Amino acid sequence: MSVSPLAAETRVKCKGDGVALCNTPFRDYIRAVTDPSDTVLRAITDDGAFRVITARTTNAVRGAIEAQGATGETARHFGDLLTASVLFRETMAPNLRVQAIIKGAANSGSLIADSHPSGQTRGLVQLKGDEIDLGQGAVLQLMRTLPSGRINQGVVEVPQQGGITQSLMAYMQSSEQVFSMLAVGTVFEGGRVVSAGGYMVQLLPEVGRGPLMVMTERLRDFESIDPQLADPQFTPTWLLDELLYGMPFTRLEESSVRFECWCDELRVVSALASLSRDDLEHLLSSNEVLEIACEYCKRDFRIAPARLRGLLEQS
């Protein structure tokens, strides 16, 4: 019996499974407290030529990567995908939940980034080998959950040069018909995320040839955003000033982003209620407390046999 992580967002822990607890050094605690918060900043140039979104996602990315235990190139791609999901939602669907999914080549696994309009951000790493493969055959899928519950989605192949930046840029042009220039990045130090973020510049209908040429030339210095992310001055405001240097612009909205899951016991019980009567009877056969962990944040839930019997009576 299996429970889909996308539908149920939980997993049943096998007996004997351990729960790993990390001992956080005091210096890391101080860094977490003093770190500036993750934010997304929107702006528009006064000539109506460009809409710009800049984001700092360091803490959200760090939290999701640590929750999933991702390492190496998989961790970098996962961090970039989390930032990409935030940028896409803030740009195209700020009031909708957005999921960005990388399906790796050669059946290597998948990465899922989940961005909620409240700013809550989480993700899921599902590997079938050591690393996710973004080579030929890998695809990027983006899904928006509409107020009606209907899913709006599109898929694009990961370009030959690979990378989340190029994949999202290709998606914006092919699936959304919106020409955008963007970059996302995740910077590590000693295997730990020290900075993450990105930007998106959208061309608006009012753009003229002159401003377009200026912006295109300027963004050559921002094709990789890692140098900017590593700069001690990096904030969404600082990055916005760098991108639009010399261009009059108006700041619009600013919103917060954070690593936070929205799992709760009610969702867990609702997922169990969708199981067949046979599956529920199987879970009750040992008459023990059922331990379930959220796949995204690893939070544990304990469901008593009496609760399961109630579900069985309702089925």
Secondary structure, 3 states (H helix, E strand, C coil): CCCCCCCCCEEECCCCCCCCCCCCCHHHHHHHHHCCCCEEEEEEECCCCEEEEEEECHHHHHHHHHHHCCCHHHHHHHHHHHHHHHHHHHHHCCCCEEEEEEECHHHCEEEEEEECCCCEEEEEEEECCCCCCCCCCCEEEEEEECCCCCEEEEEEECCCCCCHHHHHHHHHHHCCCCCEEEEEEEEEECCEEEEEEEEEEEECCCCCHHHHHHHHHHHHHHCCCHHHHHCCCCCHHHHHHHHCCCCCEEEEEEEECEECCCCCHHHHHHHHHCCCHHHHHHHHCCCCCEEEEECCCCCEEEECHHHHHHHHHHC
